Amino acid sequence: MLRIELLPWERAKEQASPIRFAVFVEEQGVPREIELDEHDALSVHALAFEGALPVGTGRLLPDGHIGRMAVLKPWRDRGVGGAMLQALIGKAREQGKREARLSAQVRAIEFYRRHGFVEEGGEYLEAGIRHQAMVRRL
């Protein structure tokens, strides 16, 4: 059964870091040295668990940006990303944010559209991957 926990970085790091390295560094070729950053300690982190197994992660920065959404390959297309995104949106609302923003990989735009996000501006490169800014009013 899928469970989402919202945690500070000091409690999420041990389980979130390997997921992010597997997805972003190993699968997508993001440089390892830029994957973990100074924003982690300031963010609320979503961890998705299937039983006791961590299968996905994402984060909400203090300014309302959602990022580092990653789901391990065997768990994709099972609602894990959507459940984490909804938890992070709920947290942003709880914090009094009026909107949530994110930098979507172009291949994930449709996923974010299904969750109420709309494109803003044009595409750009981030870590060598095409991205699109998106926003959702809360």
MARBA-3410 file (N, C-alpha, C, O; in Angstrom, 1 decimal):
138
0.8,-1.2,0.0,0.0,0.0,0.0,0.9,1.3,0.0,1.8,1.4,0.8 ~ 0.6,2.2,-0.9,1.3,3.4,-1.0,1.1,4.4,0.1,0.0,4.6,0.6 ~ 2.2,4.9,0.6,2.2,5.9,1.7,3.1,7.0,1.4,4.2,6.8,1.0 ~ 2.6,8.3,1.6,3.5,9.4,1.4,3.8,10.1,2.8,2.9,10.3,3.6 ~ 5.0,10.4,3.0,5.4,11.1,4.2,6.1,12.4,3.8,6.9,12.4,2.9
5.8,13.4,4.5,6.5,14.7,4.3,7.4,14.9,5.5,7.1,14.9,6.7 ~ 8.7,15.1,5.1,9.8,15.1,6.1,10.8,16.2,5.9,10.9,16.7,4.7 ~ 11.5,16.7,6.9,12.6,17.6,6.7,13.8,16.8,6.2,13.8,15.5,6.2 ~ 14.7,17.5,5.5,15.8,16.8,4.9,16.6,15.9,5.8,17.0,14.8,5.4 ~ 16.8,16.3,7.0,17.6,15.4,7.9,17.0,14.0,8.1,17.7,13.1,8.4
15.7,14.0,8.0,15.0,12.7,8.1,14.7,12.0,6.8,14.5,10.8,6.7 ~ 14.8,12.7,5.7,14.5,12.2,4.4,15.8,11.8,3.6,15.7,10.9,2.7 ~ 16.9,12.4,3.9,18.1,12.3,3.1,18.5,10.8,2.9,18.9,10.5,1.7 ~ 18.5,10.0,3.9,19.0,8.7,3.7,18.3,7.9,2.7,18.8,7.0,2.0 ~ 16.9,8.1,2.6,16.1,7.3,1.7,15.9,8.1,0.4,15.7,7.5,-0.7
15.9,9.4,0.4,15.6,10.2,-0.8,16.8,10.3,-1.7,16.7,10.2,-3.0 ~ 18.0,10.4,-1.2,19.2,10.6,-2.0,19.4,9.4,-3.0,19.7,9.7,-4.1 ~ 19.3,8.1,-2.5,19.5,7.1,-3.5,18.5,7.1,-4.6,18.9,6.7,-5.8 ~ 17.3,7.5,-4.4,16.3,7.6,-5.4,16.7,8.6,-6.4,16.6,8.4,-7.6 ~ 17.1,9.8,-5.9,17.5,10.9,-6.8,18.7,10.5,-7.6,18.7,10.8,-8.8
19.7,9.9,-7.0,20.9,9.5,-7.8,20.5,8.4,-8.8,21.0,8.5,-10.0 ~ 19.6,7.5,-8.5,19.2,6.5,-9.5,18.5,7.1,-10.7,18.9,6.8,-11.8 ~ 17.6,8.0,-10.4,16.8,8.6,-11.5,17.6,9.7,-12.3,17.7,9.6,-13.5 ~ 18.1,10.7,-11.5,18.7,11.8,-12.2,20.1,11.6,-12.7,20.5,11.9,-13.8 ~ 21.0,11.0,-11.8,22.4,10.8,-12.2,22.5,9.5,-13.1,23.1,9.7,-14.2
22.1,8.4,-12.7,22.3,7.2,-13.4,21.4,7.1,-14.7,22.0,6.8,-15.8 ~ 20.1,7.4,-14.6,19.3,7.3,-15.8,19.4,8.5,-16.7,19.5,8.3,-18.0 ~ 19.5,9.7,-16.2,19.4,10.9,-17.0,20.7,11.6,-17.2,20.8,12.6,-18.0 ~ 21.8,11.2,-16.5,23.1,11.8,-16.8,23.3,13.1,-16.1,24.2,13.9,-16.6 ~ 22.5,13.5,-15.1,22.8,14.8,-14.4,24.1,14.6,-13.6,24.3,13.5,-13.0
25.0,15.6,-13.6,26.2,15.5,-12.9,25.9,15.2,-11.4,25.1,15.9,-10.8 ~ 26.6,14.2,-10.8,26.4,13.8,-9.4,26.6,15.0,-8.5,25.9,15.1,-7.5 ~ 27.6,15.8,-8.8,27.9,16.9,-7.9,26.9,18.0,-7.8,26.9,18.9,-6.9 ~ 25.9,18.1,-8.7,24.9,19.1,-8.6,23.5,18.5,-8.1,22.6,19.3,-8.0 ~ 23.4,17.2,-7.9,22.1,16.7,-7.6,21.6,17.1,-6.2,20.5,17.5,-6.1
22.5,17.0,-5.2,22.1,17.4,-3.9,22.6,18.9,-3.8,23.7,19.2,-4.2 ~ 21.8,19.7,-3.2,22.2,21.1,-3.2,21.7,21.8,-1.8,21.2,21.2,-1.0 ~ 22.1,23.1,-1.8,21.8,23.9,-0.6,20.3,24.0,-0.3,19.9,24.4,0.9 ~ 19.4,23.8,-1.3,18.0,23.9,-1.1,17.4,22.7,-0.3,16.3,22.9,0.3 ~ 18.1,21.6,-0.3,17.5,20.4,0.4,17.3,20.7,1.8,16.2,20.3,2.3
18.2,21.3,2.5,18.0,21.5,4.0,16.9,22.5,4.3,16.4,22.5,5.4 ~ 16.5,23.3,3.3,15.4,24.3,3.5,14.1,23.8,3.1,13.0,24.4,3.3 ~ 14.0,22.6,2.5,12.8,22.1,1.8,12.1,21.1,2.7,12.6,20.5,3.5 ~ 10.8,20.9,2.3,10.0,19.8,2.8,10.1,18.7,1.8,9.9,19.0,0.6 ~ 10.4,17.5,2.2,10.6,16.4,1.2,9.5,15.4,1.3,9.1,15.0,2.4
8.9,15.0,0.2,7.9,13.9,0.1,8.7,12.6,-0.2,9.6,12.6,-1.0 ~ 8.4,11.6,0.6,8.9,10.3,0.3,7.7,9.3,0.2,6.8,9.3,1.0 ~ 7.7,8.6,-0.9,6.7,7.6,-1.2,7.2,6.2,-0.8,8.3,5.9,-1.2 ~ 6.4,5.5,-0.1,6.7,4.2,0.3,5.7,3.2,-0.2,4.5,3.4,-0.1 ~ 6.2,2.1,-0.7,5.3,0.9,-1.0,5.7,-0.1,0.1,6.8,-0.7,0.0
4.9,-0.2,1.1,5.2,-1.0,2.3,6.4,-0.2,3.0,6.2,1.0,3.3 ~ 7.5,-0.9,3.2,8.7,-0.2,3.9,9.7,0.3,2.8,10.6,0.9,3.2 ~ 9.4,0.0,1.5,10.3,0.4,0.5,10.1,1.8,0.0,9.0,2.1,-0.5 ~ 11.2,2.7,0.0,11.0,4.0,-0.5,11.1,3.9,-2.1,12.1,3.3,-2.6 ~ 10.1,4.4,-2.8,10.1,4.3,-4.2,10.0,5.6,-5.0,10.1,5.7,-6.2
9.8,6.7,-4.2,9.8,8.0,-4.9,10.0,9.2,-3.9,9.9,9.0,-2.7 ~ 10.4,10.3,-4.5,10.7,11.5,-3.7,10.4,12.8,-4.5,10.4,12.7,-5.7 ~ 10.3,13.9,-3.8,10.1,15.2,-4.4,10.3,16.2,-3.2,10.3,15.8,-2.1 ~ 10.4,17.5,-3.6,10.6,18.5,-2.5,9.8,19.7,-2.8,9.5,20.0,-4.0 ~ 9.5,20.5,-1.7,8.8,21.8,-1.8,9.8,22.8,-1.2,10.1,22.7,0.0
10.2,23.7,-2.0,11.1,24.8,-1.5,10.3,25.8,-0.7,9.1,25.9,-0.9 ~ 11.0,26.6,0.1,10.3,27.6,0.9,9.5,28.6,0.0,8.5,29.2,0.5 ~ 9.9,28.9,-1.2,9.2,29.8,-2.1,8.1,29.2,-2.9,7.5,29.9,-3.7 ~ 7.7,28.0,-2.6,6.6,27.3,-3.3,7.0,26.5,-4.6,6.1,26.0,-5.2 ~ 8.3,26.5,-4.9,8.7,25.6,-6.0,8.7,24.2,-5.6,9.2,23.8,-4.5
8.2,23.3,-6.5,8.2,21.9,-6.3,9.3,21.4,-7.3,9.4,21.8,-8.4 ~ 10.1,20.4,-6.8,11.2,19.9,-7.6,11.7,18.6,-7.2,11.2,18.0,-6.2 ~ 12.7,18.1,-7.9,13.4,16.9,-7.7,12.4,15.7,-7.6,12.6,14.8,-6.7 ~ 11.3,15.8,-8.4,10.3,14.7,-8.4,11.0,13.5,-9.1,11.3,13.6,-10.3 ~ 11.0,12.4,-8.4,11.7,11.2,-9.0,11.0,9.9,-8.4,10.7,9.8,-7.2
10.7,9.0,-9.3,10.1,7.7,-9.0,11.0,6.6,-9.6,11.3,6.7,-10.8 ~ 11.3,5.6,-8.8,12.1,4.5,-9.3,11.3,3.8,-10.5,10.1,3.7,-10.4 ~ 12.1,3.5,-11.5,11.5,2.9,-12.7,10.4,1.9,-12.5,9.4,2.0,-13.2 ~ 10.6,0.8,-11.7,9.6,-0.2,-11.6,8.3,0.3,-11.0,7.2,-0.3,-11.1 ~ 8.3,1.5,-10.4,7.1,2.1,-9.7,6.4,3.2,-10.5,5.4,3.8,-10.0
6.9,3.5,-11.7,6.3,4.5,-12.5,5.0,4.1,-13.1,4.7,2.9,-13.3 ~ 4.1,5.1,-13.4,2.8,4.8,-14.0,1.9,4.0,-13.0,1.0,3.3,-13.4 ~ 2.1,4.2,-11.7,1.3,3.5,-10.7,0.7,4.5,-9.7,0.1,4.1,-8.7 ~ 0.7,5.8,-10.1,0.2,6.8,-9.2,1.1,7.4,-8.1,0.7,8.2,-7.3 ~ 2.3,6.9,-8.1,3.3,7.4,-7.1,3.6,8.9,-7.2,3.5,9.6,-6.3
3.9,9.3,-8.4,4.2,10.7,-8.7,3.1,11.6,-8.4,3.2,12.7,-7.8 ~ 1.9,11.2,-8.8,0.7,12.0,-8.5,0.4,12.2,-7.1,0.0,13.2,-6.6 ~ 0.6,11.1,-6.3,0.3,11.1,-4.9,1.3,12.0,-4.2,1.0,12.8,-3.3 ~ 2.6,12.0,-4.6,3.6,12.9,-4.0,3.3,14.3,-4.3,3.4,15.2,-3.5 ~ 3.0,14.6,-5.6,2.7,15.9,-6.1,1.5,16.5,-5.3,1.6,17.7,-4.9
0.4,15.7,-5.1,-0.7,16.2,-4.3,-0.3,16.5,-2.9,-0.8,17.5,-2.3 ~ 0.5,15.7,-2.3,1.0,16.0,-0.9,1.8,17.3,-0.8,1.6,18.0,0.1 ~ 2.6,17.5,-1.8,3.4,18.7,-1.8,2.6,19.9,-2.1,2.8,21.0,-1.5 ~ 1.6,19.8,-3.0,0.6,20.9,-3.2,-0.1,21.2,-2.0,-0.3,22.4,-1.6 ~ -0.6,20.2,-1.3,-1.3,20.4,0.0,-0.5,21.1,1.0,-1.0,21.9,1.7
0.8,20.7,1.1,1.7,21.4,2.0,1.9,22.9,1.6,1.9,23.7,2.5 ~ 2.0,23.2,0.4,2.2,24.5,-0.1,1.0,25.4,0.3,1.1,26.5,0.8 ~ -0.2,24.8,0.1,-1.5,25.4,0.5,-1.5,25.7,2.0,-1.8,26.8,2.5 ~ -1.1,24.6,2.8,-1.0,24.7,4.2,-0.1,25.9,4.7,-0.3,26.5,5.7 ~ 1.0,26.1,3.9,1.9,27.1,4.2,1.4,28.5,3.8,2.1,29.5,4.0
0.3,28.6,3.2,-0.3,29.8,2.7,0.2,30.3,1.4,0.0,31.5,1.0 ~ 0.8,29.4,0.6,1.3,29.8,-0.8,0.0,30.0,-1.7,-1.0,29.3,-1.5 ~ 0.1,31.0,-2.6,-0.9,31.2,-3.5,-0.8,30.5,-4.8,-1.7,30.4,-5.6 ~ 0.4,30.0,-5.1,0.7,29.2,-6.3,1.9,28.3,-6.0,2.7,28.5,-5.1 ~ 1.9,27.2,-6.8,3.1,26.3,-6.8,3.7,26.4,-8.2,3.0,26.5,-9.2
5.0,26.4,-8.2,5.8,26.5,-9.5,6.7,25.3,-9.6,7.0,24.7,-8.6 ~ 7.0,25.0,-10.8,8.0,23.9,-11.0,8.7,24.0,-12.4,8.2,24.8,-13.2 ~ 9.8,23.3,-12.5,10.5,23.2,-13.7,10.4,21.8,-14.2,11.1,20.9,-13.8 ~ 9.5,21.6,-15.2,9.1,20.3,-15.6,10.1,19.8,-16.8,10.3,20.6,-17.7 ~ 10.5,18.6,-16.7,11.2,18.1,-17.9,10.1,18.0,-19.0,9.0,17.6,-18.7
10.5,18.4,-20.2,9.5,18.4,-21.3,8.7,17.1,-21.4,7.5,17.2,-21.7 ~ 9.4,16.0,-21.2,8.6,14.7,-21.3,7.6,14.5,-20.2,6.8,13.6,-20.4 ~ 7.6,15.3,-19.2,6.7,15.2,-18.1,5.6,16.3,-18.1,4.8,16.3,-17.2 ~ 5.6,17.2,-19.1,4.6,18.3,-19.1,3.2,17.7,-19.0,2.4,18.3,-18.2 ~ 2.8,16.7,-19.7,1.4,16.2,-19.7,1.1,15.7,-18.3,-0.1,15.9,-17.9
2.0,15.1,-17.6,1.7,14.7,-16.2,1.4,15.9,-15.4,0.4,15.8,-14.6 ~ 2.1,16.9,-15.4,1.8,18.1,-14.6,0.6,18.8,-15.1,-0.2,19.3,-14.2 ~ 0.3,18.8,-16.4,-1.0,19.4,-16.8,-2.2,18.7,-16.2,-3.1,19.3,-15.7 ~ -2.1,17.4,-16.1,-3.2,16.6,-15.5,-3.4,17.0,-14.0,-4.4,16.7,-13.4 ~ -2.4,17.6,-13.4,-2.5,18.0,-12.0,-2.7,19.5,-11.9,-2.4,20.1,-10.8
-3.1,20.1,-12.9,-3.5,21.5,-12.9,-2.4,22.6,-13.2,-2.7,23.8,-13.0 ~ -1.3,22.2,-13.6,-0.2,23.1,-13.9,-0.3,23.5,-15.4,-0.7,22.8,-16.2 ~ 0.1,24.8,-15.6,0.1,25.3,-17.0,1.5,25.9,-17.3,2.2,26.3,-16.4 ~ 1.8,25.8,-18.6,3.1,26.3,-19.0,3.2,27.8,-18.9,2.2,28.5,-19.0 ~ 4.4,28.2,-18.6,4.7,29.7,-18.5,6.0,29.9,-19.2,7.1,29.4,-18.8
6.0,30.7,-20.2,7.3,31.0,-21.0,7.7,29.9,-21.9,6.8,29.0,-22.2 ~ 8.9,29.9,-22.4,9.4,28.9,-23.3,10.2,27.8,-22.7,10.5,27.9,-21.5 ~ 10.7,26.9,-23.5,11.5,25.8,-23.0,12.9,26.3,-22.8,13.3,27.3,-23.4 ~ 13.7,25.6,-21.9,15.1,26.0,-21.6,15.8,24.7,-21.2,15.2,23.7,-20.9 ~ 17.1,24.8,-21.2,18.0,23.7,-20.8,18.4,23.9,-19.3,18.8,24.9,-18.9
18.2,22.8,-18.6,18.7,22.7,-17.2,19.4,21.4,-17.0,18.8,20.3,-17.3 ~ 20.6,21.4,-16.6,21.4,20.1,-16.5,21.4,19.3,-17.7,21.4,18.1,-17.7 ~ 21.4,20.0,-18.9,21.4,19.4,-20.2,20.1,18.7,-20.6,20.1,18.0,-21.6 ~ 19.0,19.0,-19.9,17.7,18.4,-20.2,16.7,19.5,-20.5,16.7,20.5,-19.8 ~ 15.9,19.4,-21.5,14.9,20.4,-21.9,13.8,20.4,-20.8,13.3,19.4,-20.4
13.5,21.7,-20.3,12.6,21.9,-19.3,11.6,23.0,-19.7,11.8,23.7,-20.7 ~ 10.5,23.0,-19.0,9.4,24.0,-19.2,9.0,24.5,-17.8,8.6,23.7,-16.9 ~ 8.9,25.8,-17.6,8.4,26.4,-16.4,6.9,26.2,-16.4,6.2,26.3,-17.4 ~ 6.3,25.8,-15.2,4.9,25.6,-15.1,4.4,26.2,-13.7,5.2,26.3,-12.8 ~ 3.1,26.5,-13.7,2.6,27.1,-12.5,1.2,26.6,-12.3,0.5,26.3,-13.2
0.8,26.5,-11.0,-0.6,26.2,-10.6,-1.0,27.1,-9.5,-0.4,27.2,-8.5 ~ -2.1,27.7,-9.7,-2.7,28.6,-8.7,-3.3,27.7,-7.6,-3.9,26.7,-7.9 ~ -3.1,28.1,-6.4,-3.6,27.3,-5.2,-4.8,28.1,-4.7,-5.4,27.6,-3.7
END
